[in-house]
């Protein structure tokens, strides 16, 4: 991160970003071509290890790309608010963001799929949901084991406050 004064290191603030952001942008690479897809997600964060769960239909391009190249990156943001300035280059956005990279895998184990779907729904809704084998059989779940992540707060510039 170039602007260290914007770095967020407080674990409670990182959890807030994970809880309040509802869409992540998953970056993949297919034979050198970037592919970015907005997706809902769920997460677990235990002992500093961040795991993301995503889901989709039973087939699709994202699954093909992950099978060829499981290295992914992601970005999410919350509290996005535009601000105006006196001249064009003073306009901007305030936000909190979390970015990272890791390894994606398509979950085959039914129990882990159900657990991942429950985590996703808890993150998205704040409610607990249980999934049976039948529900787990009609979707695919992606697990991203995050190897590195960092968070940022872009506040309102002091001259704008």
Secondary structure, 3 states (H helix, E strand, C coil): CCCHHHEECCHHHHHHHHHHCCCEEEEEEECCEEEEEEECCEEEEECCEEEEEEEECCCCHHHHHHHHCCEEEEEEEEEEEEECCCCHHHCEEEEEEEEEEEEEEEECCHHHHHHHHHHHHHHHHCCCCCCCHHHHCCCEEEEEEEEEEEEEEECCCHHHC
